[in-house]
Amino acid sequence: MLIRNFRFFLISVPFLCLVLTGELISAQELHSNLEQQYKKYKPGSTQRLMMTGKYAQALFFNKQEDKAFVILNENIAYAKKIADGKYAAYLYIIAAINYRILDDVKAYENASRSAEFYETKTYDQETNGYVAYGLGWIRARNNKEAEAVRYFLKALSFYEKAPYSESLNNRKASVYRELNSIYADWNEYELQEKYSKLSLEMAIQQNDPMNLFDAYMAMGYMYEKRYESSPANKAFIQQAEAYYIKAVETYKANKAHMPFPSNLSFVAINLANLYLNYFPKSYKDKVLYYANLAKTQGTATGNHDHVASANGILAEIALQNNNKEEAKNYLMTALAESEYDKISDPNIKLSIFENLSQLFQSENNFKEAIFYQKAYLETFKQIYDQKNAALGKKLEIQYEREKQKQQLLRLQLASEKQEQQLKEMSWHSLQQAQKLENLELTKENQFRKLEFTEIENSKKAQELRLSQLESYNRKQEVDLYKTQVGYKEKINRFYIGLTASVSLLLILLLYAYFQRAKGMKQKEKLHLLEMEKVKQDSKISNLTVMLEGQEQERGRMARDLHDGLGSLLSGTKMNLFLLKDKSNDHHQPHIERSMAQIDIAVDELRRVAHNLMPDLLLKYGLQETLMDYVSRMTTPNMDIDVQFLHYSNQLSLDSQLIVYRIIQELVNNALKHADAEQIIIQVIENELEYVLIVEDDGKGFDIDKLNQSNSAGFHNIRSRIEFLRGTMQIESQINIGTSIEIKFPK
């Protein structure tokens, strides 16, 4: 059965009592609010000094330790200049607590001494109490619990004398939790119950969800411990269940305001263990519910120790249901989670290793069983060493408590000098009580030695069992090896000959088959390639003849227009010029208007002739021709731009003419149908191909309708692209524009 190692009071965060004094908010919101409040006050002011403690603790909580110490040291320098030592003492004890968390021994000892020094320079009872609390907190973490108790009681005495403040009750509650934790370790149930109830009363009075949750957890744990010491009293375990359920209900009712989401998985672990260990099997559904709740919440919050414990509980249920495979999976998951989080208490790993060893042994997998049995023994040794240290610590604590009693006795004797007889009787009575306690302590030591002897015997028994398992495993391996060798020797000769014959025959058959199939496929492929080449050559020949005919016809029409109609218009303009000199003033404006219209007609004639056969293309190439074409087509309402990228002017003249015609046709389509305001032309030369891109910002069109229509313009464009062995891709969106990309190889 898995051993629970999560205890509510083992970790205490002292600065929560500083910052969670009002409505509970998230850690990030808290950090932001404290930063704004800190910056609001003037440097060196008492308000900023008091806010420094809260802000520095929030920074430390958010893993910004360096910034926290910079702010603390800066404000300590201001605080030391103030006559009242409350501010310096307050900031020094916060620094000491944070240095202790970082295990910087020299730093926290220096800060503690400074806090005690400045605490003597103030009459503020709450500050005196907080310094005592911080010193006790540090000693509790240094395993000096008796000294810690003295400081915590001293802190409470200061708090009782202090006037009410916003932080006073939270600071009291922190002291109650620390005392509760220590008395739980000492098994002082009455004192543990006292401070648990005080903490609960304080939380109810404040109506603080976080403190209520902590108080309910403390009460549940206290009654669970009492039930372990007195199993006959069922009321204890029922009380433990009730308080744990109250903790769950408090968390769920105030989920948005709980700063630590891992608290839910924490209490769920406690409840699942409670139902598993102390309730009948009819509570199995509750065990599964709270174990799965802890697993889900622990995974969400990254608390791998909670996930490991939850998987261990689920493995226990699976074993009770005789589902070994499921139990094994849960145990392996628990082991992975425990390795990930480096859990300090090895009891979980101990139980995991023991259960895994037993499971693999039941499956006759002795190799794995031995592996986990060794891991179990190593972990067992760690726990054994820890128990020895814990016993020494407990004896030290008992000695310290007895030392305190002796000190109290001496004070009483000094104050009762006038009652000598009563003093002597009391002294003898106390001596007898002391002897009795010493005898009980000796008896307990002997009992502990007996326990350790039993543990040693158990350890030796486990080692003997491990040795037997290894011997049995080796014997089985030897027998299995002999059987396998004998069997292989009998059949090897037969299979070698048969395999060689069959393999040779198959190789010959496969070689002949693949050679024949390969020849047939090559012949078929060559025939198809030849047919495709003939079709392609025929198509290109037809396209060449068609395009050459079109270009010849365009050239003839351009020459006819230029030589015939151009000469006629020039002659008409000359006659009008001569007639202008002879006409009267009344007719001259009409003649000038006619001459201007003839000039327009001549320009239009030249443009048409140039479009039909661009002379620039023959003289200067595609780039200059397109630049000239764009400049002629650009108007105030239409911006046309052409761009050449990596173009080396190596394209043949025929291909240049075809490219020019394609771009000319696409631009004309955009001008006629797109209502565009801008057209961009790009000619790009890559290593293996040319790319033409024509884009406009017009109204766009439906590409499916274009494919269904028989547009002559796009038919001519596709014919020219086929001649270039290229491809065309069209993208168009209504009211956004059109982009046409054409690629053809070099």
N, C-alpha and C positions, 0 to 999 in steps of 0.2 A: 504493500500500500504506500502511496506517495506521501511524503512528509511535507506539510505546509511550512514554508519558511518566511512568509510575508507577515510582518507585524506592523500594526498601525503606528506605534510610537517610535519605531527604530530611527526614523529620519525626521528631524524637526527643522523647519526653515524659520529662523528667528525674525527675519524682517517682514514676514507677512503681517505680523501684528502692528507693524508701523504703517503699512500702506493700505491695508484693507480695513479702514476704519469707518467707512461709510457704505455706500451701495457697492456690491461686488461687481467688478467689471473685468474684462479680459486683460491679460498681461500686456498685450500690445497697446490697448487703450490707456491702461494705467501708466505705462512708460511715457506715452505721448502727453498725457495730462500733467504728469509730474514735471516733465521737461518744460512745459509752458509755464507752470507755476514757479519753477525755479528761476527761469529767465525773467519773470515779471518783477522780482525783487532786486533791490540795489545790492551790488557786491559789498560784503562786510556787514550788512544789516542782519539783525537778529532773526528776522523772518526767513532770510535766505539760509542762515546757518541751520535753523530747524528743518527747513525743506531739504537741505543737503543730505541729511541722513536718509530720508525716504528716496530721494532721486538716486543717490549712490547705490542703495540696495536694489532698486529697480534695474539700474545698469548692470550690476553684478548678476542679477537673476537672468538678464538677457545676454549673458556671456560677453559683456563689454567691461571686463575687469580693469584693463589699463585705464580707460576713461574714468571709471568709478574712483580709482585711487588718485588720479590727477585732481579730480574735483574735491575729494576728501582732503588731500594735503593742502590744496589751495585755500579751502575754507577753515581748516585747522589753524593755519597761519593767522587768519583774521580772529578766530575764536580765542587764541592765546593772548591777544591784546586786551580782551575784555576782563574786567575785574571778577565778575561772577564766573566761576569755573564750570557752570552747567553745560555751556555750549561745547567747550573743549572736551569735557568728560564724555559727553554724548557722542561726539564724532570719533573720539579715540576708541571707545568700546565697539562702535560699528566697524571701524577699521580692524580691530583685533579679531572680531568674529569672522570677517571676510578672509583675513590672513590665515586663520585656523582652517577654514574650508579649503584653502589652497595648500595646507600643510607647510606653511612658511613659519617654522618654530620661532626663530629669532625675531621675526617681525611682529608676530602676535604677542610674544612676551613683552617686547618693548612697548607696544601699543597698550597692553593691559596695565603695565606700570604707570604709563602716562594717564590713563583713564582714572586709576585709583588716586593719583596725585591731584588731578584737577577736581575730582569728586569731593575732596576735603575742603575745597574752596567755594562750595556752594551749599545753600540751605534748601535747595529744591528737592523735596522728598521723592518725587517721581523720577528725577534724574538719578538720585542715589540708588533707587530701586532698580532702575534699568542697568546701571553699571554692575550691581550685584548679580542681576539676572545674566548679563553677558559673561561675567567671570564664572558663574556656575555652569553656563552652557558650554564653555570651553573645557572646564574640568570634567564634565560628563562625557565629552568626546575623547578626553585623555584617560578614560577609565578610572577616574578618581571620583567615584559616585558619592562617597561619604562627604567629601569636601563640597561637591556640587550641591548636595542637599542643604548644607549649611548656608551656602550663598543664596539658594532659592528661597529658603525660609526668611533670610535677611531681606531679600527683595520684597517678599510679601509684607513684612513688617513696615517697610518704607511706604509701600503702596497704600496700606491701610491708613497711614497718617497723611497721605497726599490729598490735596483738594481734587475735586472731580475735573477731569479733562476728557477730551474726545478719544484719546488713546489709552486711558488708564485701564478700562475694563479689558481691552484686547491684550494688554501687557499682563494683567492678572491671569487671563486665560492661558497665555503662553507658559507661565510658571506652573499652573495646575497641570498642563499636559506633560511638562518635563518631570514633575514629581510623580505623576501617574506612571510614566514610563519606568522610572527608577524603581518604584515600589513594586511594579509588576515583575521586574527582574529579581527582586529580593523575595518574592512570594509573600509580601506584606499585604494581604487582601483587604484588611480593614482600611489601611491608609490609601491603598489603591482605589477602593470604593469611595472613600471620602473625597479625594481630589477629582475622581471621575464625575461624581455628582455635582461638585462645585463648578466644574467646567460646563456640565450640562445646564445647570441653573443660570450661569452667566450667558450661555448661548441663547437660551429661551428668553431671558430678559432683553437681550440685544436684538432678538429676532434676526440673527445673522445666519444665512443658510450654510456658509462654509464652516463656521464654528459649530453649528448644530450637527452637521455631518460628522465632523471630527469627534464631537462629544458622544454621538450615538455609536460610532465605531469603538471608542474607548470603553463605553459601557458594555457593548457586546463582547469585546475581547475579555474584559474583566470577569464577566459571568461565565464565559467559556473556560477560562483558567480555573475558576472556582469549581466548575463541574468536573474538570479533570482531577482535581484533588479530592472531590467528594461525589463520585459517580452515583451514589444512591439518591442524591437530591436532584430530582428531575426538574425542579423549578428553575435551577440555574441555567440549564441548557435551553429551556423555553424562553427565559429572559434574554439569553444571548441571541436566539433566533429573532425575537421581537425587536431588539435594538438594531440588529443588522438590517432587517427589513425596513425599519424607519430610516436608516441611512440611505437605502436604495430609493425610497419614496422621496426623501428630501432632495437627493441628487436629481431625480427625474422632474420634480416640480420646479426646480431652479436651475435646469440644465444650461440655459443661456447665460447664467451669471456665475457658473462654477469655473474658476480659473484653471483647474487641473482635471481634464477629461479622464485621466487614468484612475481617478478615485472610484469610478463606477466599476471598472474591472477589478479593483482592489477588494471592494466589499463583495463582489460576486464570487471571487475566489474563496473568501471566508465562508460565505453561505454554502457554496458547493461542498467544501470540506466538512462543514458542520453536518449537513444532511448525509454525506457519505459515511462519516465516522461514528455519528452518535444517534442517528435516526434509523427506523426500520427500512427494509428494502422497498417498501411501498412508496418511499419518497424518492425513488430513482429518477422519476420525471423531473423533479425539482433539481436534483443534482445535474442532470443533463442541461436543463434550462440555464442555470447559473454558470455552469462550466462553459457552455457555448457563448453566453453573454460576455463572460470574461475574455474568452478567446477573440471574439469579434472586436470588443472595445480595446483590448490590448494590442491587436494588430493595427487598428486605426490610429492609435496614439503612439505606436512604436515602442511599447513596453514589452520587451521580449521575455522578461521574467514572468510576467502575468500569463503570456501565451504558453510558455513552457509548463507552468503549473496547471493551466486549464487542460492542455493535452495530456498531462499525466493523470488527471482525474478522469478524463474520457477513456484513457487506456484501462484504468481500473474497472470502469463500468463494462468495457468490452470484454475484459477477462471474466467478470462475473457472468456475462452472457455466453462464455465459452467461444468467443470470436477472436481467436489468437492472431489472425492476420491483421484485423482492424486494430487490435491492441498494439501489435508491433509497429504499424504505421504511426499511431499516435505517439508511441514512445520515441521513435526515430525523429519525429517532428519536434517533440519536446527537447530531445538531446540537441538538435540543431539550434533551436531557439536559445537554450541555455549556453551553448558555446558562443553564440552571437553576442549575448549580453554580458558574458563573463560574470555570472551570478556568484556573489561572495560566499553564500551559505551552500556547502556541498551536499546537503541532505537530499535535494531534488535529484542531483546526478547519481548519488548513491542508490536511490530507489530505482532510477531509470536503468542503471547498469545491472542491478540485481534482477529486475524483471526481464530485461532483454536476455541475460544469460540463461535464465530458466526457460524462456520461450524457445530459444535456439536449441537448448538441450532436449526439450520435448519433441523437437522436429529432427533430432539426431544430427543437427548441424554443429558438431563439436568444435570445429575451428572457431566459429563465431562465438559459441558459448564460452570458450576459453578466453577469447579476446576481451569480452565484456566482464568476465569474472576477474581478470587481471585489473581492469579499470576499476571494478568494484573494490578490490583490495587496496589499490592506491588511494582511492577516495576515502575508504574506511580508515586508513592510516592518518589522513589529514584530519578527519573528525576526531580520531583518538587523541592526536596531539592537541587539538583545540579544546577537548574536554579536560585534558590535564591542565592547560592554561586557565580554563574557566574555573576549575576547582581551586587553583591558587588564588585567582581573583576573588572567589567567593570567601575563602578563608581570610584574605586580606581585608575584605569588607567587614566580615564578622569581627575581626580584630579591631578595626577602626571603630565599629559601633561600641565594642566593649571598652575601648579607650575613652570614648565620649562619656560612657556611663561612669567610668572612674573619675573623670574630670568633674562631672556633675556631683559625684559623691564628695569629693574633696571640698567643693564650694559649700555644700550643705554642712559639712563638718566644721568649716571655718566660721560659718554664720550661727552655729548653735553651741557656742562654747559654754553658755550658762546651763545647758541641759546635758551634763556630762553622762549621766546614767543612761538617759534616752539615747544619746549619741552612741554609747558603747553597745547598747542592745541593738540599735539600728545597724551599727557597723558589723557586729557579729552576724546579724541576719543577712546583711548584704554579702558578707564573706561566704556564708553557707550557700546563698543563692548563686554566687559566683562559682563556687566549687561545683554545684550541681550543673550549672551551664557548661563549665569546663568539661565535666564528665560527659554531658550530652554531646559536646563538640568532639570529644575524643571518640565517642561511640559513632558519631556521624562520619568521622575520618576513617574509622575502621570499616564502616559500611561502604564508603566510597572505594577504599582499597579492594574490598571484596568485589565490588562492581567492576573495577578495572581488571581484576584477575579473571573474572568471567569474560570480559571483552577480549583479553589476551587468548583465553582458551578458545573462544569463538573464532578468533583470527587464525589460530593454528588449525582449527577444524576446517576452515575455509581453504587454507593453503593445502591441507591434505586432500580435500575434495578436488581441488584444482589439479593436483599431481595425479590423482586417480583418473580424472577426465583426460589428461594429456596422455597417460599410458594407454588407456583404452582406445583413444583416437589413433595413436601410432600403430597399435596392433591391428586395428581395422584397416588402416591404410596399407600396411604390409600385406595382409591377406588379400585385399582387393587387387593390389599390384600383381601378386603371384597369379591370381585367377585370370587377370587380363592378359598377362604374358603367355600363359599356357594356351588360352583361346586363340590368341593372335598367331602363335606358331603353327597351330593346326590348319588354319584357313588361309594363311599368307601364300603358301605355295600354289594352292588351287586358284586363288584370285589373281595372282601375278600373271600366270599363263593366260587365263581367260581374258583378263583385262587387256593384256598386250595384243592378243589376236583381234578382239572386238575393236579396240582403238585403232589398229592399223587399217582394218576393213572400213571403219567409219571415216577415217581420214581420207582414204582413196575415193570413196563414194562422194563425200562432201566436196573434195577438190574437183572432181569431174563435173559435179552438178553446178558448182559456183562458176567454173570456167565457161561452161556452156551458157548459163544464164547471163553472165557478164558480156559474152560475145553478142548475144541476141539483143540485150539492152543497148549496147553501143551502136549496133547497126540501126536499131529503131530510132535512137536519139539522133544519129547522123542524118537519117532520112528526113526526120522532122525539121532539123536545122536547115537542111538544103531547101525544103519546101518553104519554110518561113523566109529564108533569104531571097528566094525567087519572088515571093509575094511582096516583100519589102522593096526590092529593087524595082519591081514593076510599078508599085505605088509611088515611089520617089521619082521615077522617070516621068510618070503622068503629071505629078505635081510640078516637076521642073519645067516641062513643056507648057503647062498652064500658066505658071508664074512668069516664065520668059515671054509668053504671049501677052500677058497683062502689062508687063513692063514696057514691051515694044509699043503696044497700043498707047500707053500713057505717054511715052516719049514722042510718038507721032502727033498726038493731040496737043502736047505742050508746044512742039515746034510750029504746028499749024496756027495755034492761038497767038504765039509770039510773033511769028513771021507775017501772018495774014492779018488777023484782027488788030495786032499791035501796030503794024504799019498804017492800017486804015485809020486808027484812032489818032496817031501822030500827025498824019496828013490833015485830018479834020481840024485838029487843034491849030496847025499852021495856017490854014485858010481862015479860021476865025480870028487869029492874031492879025492877019493882013486886013481883014474886013473891019477890025476894030479901029484901025487908024483912019479909015475912010468914012466910018459911020458918024452920025451926029451924037450929041450927048444923050439923047433920049434912049438910044439903042445900046449904048456901051455897057450899062449894068447887066443887061440880059446876055450880052456876049461874054462878059467876064464870068457870069454864073455858069454858062455853058462850058467855058474853058475849065472851070474848076471841077465840074462834073466829069469832063473828059479825063482830067488828072486822076480823079477817084477811080474811074473805070480802068485806066491804065494800071494803077496800083493793084486793083482787084485782079486784073488779067495776069499781072506778074505773079501775084500770090497763088492763083490757081495753077499757073504754069509751073511754078516752083514746087507746089505740092505734087503735081503729076510727075515731075522728074527733077529732083533736087540736084542742081549742078554742084553745090558745095560737097555733097557726098562723094562725088567722083574726084574732086580736087583735094579735099581736106579730111574726109573721113566722117565717121558716125558722130563723134563727140562734138565737133564744130557744127555739124548739120543740126543736131538736136538742140544745141544752145541757140542757134539762129531761129529754129522753129518755135522754141519756147518764147523767145523775145517777141516774135511776131504774133503769137497767139495770146500773150498776156495783155489784159485790159484792166482798167481801174476796178472793175467788178469781179475779175477773175485773176487769181495769182497762180501761175504755173512755175514750178521749180524742177530742175533736173540736176541729178547728182551722179557722179561717176566715182566708184570706189574700186581702187586697185586695177583700173582699166589700162591695158598696155597697147591698145590699138592694133592687136595682132589678128583680129577677126577678118575673114575674107570679105571682098567687096560685095559678093552676092549675099552673104549672110548679113552684112551691115545693112544692105538695102531691105532685106526681109525684116530685120529688127526695126528699122525705121518705119516700115509700113505697119507693123504690128502696133508700135507705140502711137503712130498717127491715127490708126483706127480706134484704139482704146481712148485716146484723148477726145476724138470727135464724138464717140458715144457718150462720154462724160459731159461734154458741152451740150449735146442735144437732149439728153434724157435725165441727167442727175441733178440739175439745178445746183451744181457745186460752186463754192466760193474759192476753193483751193485744190490744186492737183499737184501731187508730188511724184516725180519719175526718178527711179533709181536703176542704174546699170552697174552691176557688181560682177567682177571677175574673180573667181576662186581658182584653186589649183587645178581642178578637173572639169569645171563647168562655168557657164555664165548664168546670171540670175537677173531677170527684169521684174521690177515691181512698180505698179502704177496704182496710186491710192487717191481717193477723193473724199470730201466730206459732204457728199450730196445726200439725196433722199433714199438711196439704196434700192434693192429690188429682191424679189423672191427667186432664189437660185433654181428651185424645182420648176418654176414656170419657164425659166430660160432654157433648161434642158429639154423641156417639152416643145418649145417653139422652134421654128426653122429660120432664125435670124441670119440674113445673108452676111452681115458684118462679122458675127461670131463664127460663122462657117469659114469665112476667109481667114480669120485669125487662127482657127484650129488647123486649117490646111497648111498655113505657113509654119506653125509650130511642129506639125508632123514632118514637114520638110527638114526642119532643123533637128528632128528626132528628140523633141523636147516634151515637156509636160506643163500643164496649166492648172493652177489651183485658184478658185474664186471664193472669197469670203465677203458677204454683204449682209448688213443689218438695216432694217427700215429706219429712216430718219437719223441714221448714224453715219453711214458711208460705205464705200466699197474698196476692197483691196484685192488686186489680181497679181499673182506671182507666177512667173514663167521661168522654167529652168531648161537648159539644153547643154549637152556636153561640148567640150572643145573639139 
